[in-house]
Amino acid sequence: MIDVSYEFEYHEKPSVLMEYLSNPENWVKYFKPAKKLEKIGPDEWILYLHWFKTVKSKLTRVISNNESEFIINSLGWPKFKMVLKTYILPAGNATKVRLEFIYDGPLEGTSKKEMEEAYKTLAISLDADIKKYCEENKCYDKKEVDHSEKIVDTVSLKGLKIYEMRTLLKKEIKKSELDEILEKALAYSIDKDVVVIIEDGNEIVKFHFSNGDLVEKEGNLDSLGDTLKVLVKST
């Protein structure tokens, strides 16, 4: 298994860097094996990678205030799992960007080399690419942020600093999927605190699990609509 990290500082607003680097469509140009990306859901894509053959894979994105994570699993042979984590952190007058690349599968040497090449290309091209991206997408005119991230800034459960907690899951779901997510959160809380925040644009429901028990709940699940946004955080 490969686990390598790269770090650099960049003179740009953290929000702009997060917007750009948390979009997998902006990464295709840097990672040479990536040939095609098809969006299939709010945080899901089909990614075609090519080494000695073209491999179809599924990319799932998990995103929070200062961290994005791309989890890539092959859907055929060869079997592999790839994770790219991006951390965006204020650093005085600059912004620190930390990239972590994890790969488990065949062709480890080739994969590591391709990621090193992607990092070098990113470091060289980022300034011009972000400038072009922001001209097209008007980055500096955007006042609003994702509503689910506003919740993290304001929510308080048993004194937990939720904005400092690790993001386990962030996605849009149907209400019928909620029971399974809550059961997994409860099981995961055996030796830690887990917070689940659910909202439908109008109502917010919060759960706090600890040591395998529900210790706090706010809101009424029955008041929620059928399409929900769920955020799961853990200590």
C-alpha positions in Angstrom: 0.0 0.0 0.0 1.2 3.5 -0.8 0.6 6.5 1.5 2.4 9.7 0.4 1.8 13.4 1.2 2.6 16.7 -0.5 2.4 20.2 1.0 2.7 23.7 -0.3 1.5 27.2 0.5 -0.5 29.3 -1.9 -1.6 32.9 -1.9 -5.3 32.5 -2.4 -8.5 32.5 -0.2 -9.1 29.1 1.4 -12.7 29.1 0.1 -11.5 29.5 -3.5 -8.9 26.8 -3.2 -11.5 24.5 -1.6 -14.0 25.1 -4.3 -11.5 24.4 -7.0 -9.7 21.4 -5.5 -12.8 19.7 -4.1 -14.2 19.3 -7.7 -12.8 16.1 -9.2 -13.5 17.5 -12.7 -10.7 19.9 -12.1 -8.2 17.1 -11.3 -8.6 15.1 -14.6 -6.1 17.4 -16.3 -3.4 16.7 -13.7 -3.7 13.0 -13.3 -2.5 11.4 -16.5 -4.3 8.0 -16.2 -7.7 9.8 -15.8 -9.4 9.7 -19.2 -13.0 10.3 -18.6 -15.3 11.4 -15.8 -19.1 11.0 -15.7 -21.2 12.5 -12.9 -23.9 10.1 -11.7 -25.0 11.8 -8.4 -24.4 14.9 -6.2 -21.1 13.4 -4.9 -20.5 10.4 -7.2 -18.8 10.0 -10.6 -17.7 7.2 -12.9 -14.0 7.6 -13.6 -12.2 5.8 -16.4 -8.5 5.2 -15.7 -6.0 3.9 -18.2 -2.7 2.2 -17.5 -2.1 -1.0 -19.6 -5.9 -1.2 -20.0 -8.9 1.1 -19.3 -10.5 0.4 -15.9 -13.9 1.7 -14.9 -14.1 2.9 -11.3 -16.5 4.8 -9.0 -15.4 8.0 -7.4 -17.2 9.1 -4.2 -16.6 12.6 -2.7 -16.7 13.4 1.0 -16.4 17.1 1.8 -16.3 19.3 4.9 -15.2 22.9 5.8 -11.5 22.4 5.2 -11.1 18.9 3.8 -12.2 17.0 0.7 -11.7 13.3 0.1 -12.0 11.4 -3.2 -12.5 7.6 -2.7 -12.0 5.6 -5.9 -12.8 1.9 -6.2 -12.4 -0.1 -9.3 -15.5 -1.7 -10.7 -13.6 -4.4 -12.6 -10.2 -6.0 -12.9 -7.6 -5.1 -11.7 -9.1 -4.4 -8.2 -7.8 -1.3 -6.4 -8.7 1.4 -4.0 -7.4 4.9 -4.3 -8.0 7.9 -2.0 -7.0 11.5 -2.5 -7.4 13.8 0.5 -7.0 17.5 0.3 -6.7 19.7 3.4 -7.0 23.5 3.1 -5.7 25.4 6.1 -5.1 29.1 6.8 -1.4 29.9 7.3 -0.8 33.5 8.1 -0.9 35.5 4.9 -1.1 32.4 2.8 -3.1 29.2 2.6 -1.5 25.8 3.2 -2.6 23.0 0.9 -1.8 19.4 2.0 -2.4 16.5 -0.4 -2.5 12.9 0.8 -2.5 10.0 -1.7 -3.4 6.5 -0.6 -3.3 3.5 -3.0 -3.9 -0.2 -2.4 -3.7 -2.4 -5.4 -1.3 -3.5 -8.2 1.1 -1.3 -10.1 2.0 0.6 -6.9 5.2 2.0 -8.4 3.4 3.3 -11.5 0.6 4.8 -9.4 3.1 6.6 -7.1 5.0 8.0 -10.1 1.8 9.2 -11.7 0.7 11.0 -8.5 4.1 12.7 -8.2 3.7 13.9 -11.8 0.2 15.1 -11.0 1.5 17.1 -8.0 4.3 18.7 -10.1 1.8 19.6 -12.8 -0.6 21.0 -10.3 2.1 23.1 -8.6 3.2 24.6 -11.9 -0.3 25.2 -13.4 -2.5 26.1 -10.4 -2.1 29.8 -10.6 -3.2 30.1 -14.2 -5.9 27.4 -13.8 -7.5 29.0 -10.8 -7.5 32.4 -12.4 -9.2 31.0 -15.5 -11.7 29.0 -13.3 -12.6 32.0 -11.3 -13.1 34.2 -14.3 -15.6 31.6 -15.6 -17.3 30.8 -12.3 -17.1 34.2 -10.6 -15.5 32.8 -7.4 -15.1 36.2 -5.7 -18.8 37.1 -6.2 -20.1 34.2 -4.2 -21.4 35.2 -0.8 -23.3 32.0 0.2 -21.8 28.6 1.3 -23.4 25.2 1.5 -26.2 25.2 4.0 -25.0 22.0 5.6 -21.7 23.7 6.4 -23.5 26.7 8.0 -25.1 24.1 10.3 -21.6 22.9 11.4 -20.6 26.4 12.4 -23.7 26.9 14.6 -24.5 23.5 16.0 -23.5 22.6 19.6 -24.0 19.2 21.2 -22.7 18.4 24.7 -19.9 20.9 24.3 -18.5 19.2 21.1 -16.6 21.4 18.7 -18.2 19.9 15.6 -16.3 22.0 13.2 -13.1 20.3 14.5 -14.5 16.8 14.1 -13.6 14.4 11.3 -16.2 14.1 8.5 -17.3 10.5 7.9 -20.1 11.1 5.4 -21.7 14.0 3.6 -24.2 13.2 0.9 -27.8 13.7 -0.3 -30.1 10.7 0.4 -33.7 9.6 0.4 -35.5 9.4 3.7 -35.7 5.6 3.3 -31.9 5.4 3.6 -31.7 7.2 6.9 -32.3 4.2 9.2 -29.2 2.4 7.9 -27.0 5.5 8.3 -28.2 6.0 11.9 -27.6 2.3 12.7 -24.0 2.6 11.4 -23.4 5.8 13.3 -24.6 4.1 16.5 -22.3 1.1 16.0 -19.3 3.3 15.1 -19.8 5.3 18.4 -18.6 2.4 20.6 -15.4 4.2 21.7 -16.0 7.7 20.3 -18.6 10.5 19.8 -20.5 10.6 16.5 -22.8 13.4 15.4 -25.4 13.0 12.6 -26.9 16.2 11.2 -29.9 15.9 8.8 -31.7 18.7 7.0 -34.1 19.1 4.1 -33.7 22.8 3.5 -36.3 23.8 6.1 -35.9 21.5 9.2 -32.8 20.3 11.0 -32.5 17.1 13.1 -29.4 16.3 15.1 -28.3 13.1 16.8 -25.3 12.6 19.2 -24.2 9.0 19.8 -21.5 8.1 22.3 -20.3 4.7 23.7 -23.0 2.9 21.7 -25.9 5.0 23.0 -28.0 7.9 21.8 -27.1 10.6 24.3 -28.8 13.6 22.7 -31.3 14.3 20.0 -32.8 17.6 18.7 -35.6 17.9 16.2 -38.3 15.6 14.8 -37.6 13.1 11.9 -41.3 13.1 11.0 -41.1 16.8 10.0 -38.4 16.1 7.3 -39.1 15.8 3.6 -38.1 12.9 1.4 -34.9 14.3 0.0 -32.3 14.9 2.8 -28.8 16.1 3.2 -26.9 14.2 5.9 -23.6 15.0 7.6 -21.8 12.5 9.9 -18.9 13.7 12.0 -16.8 11.8 14.5 -14.1 12.5 17.2 
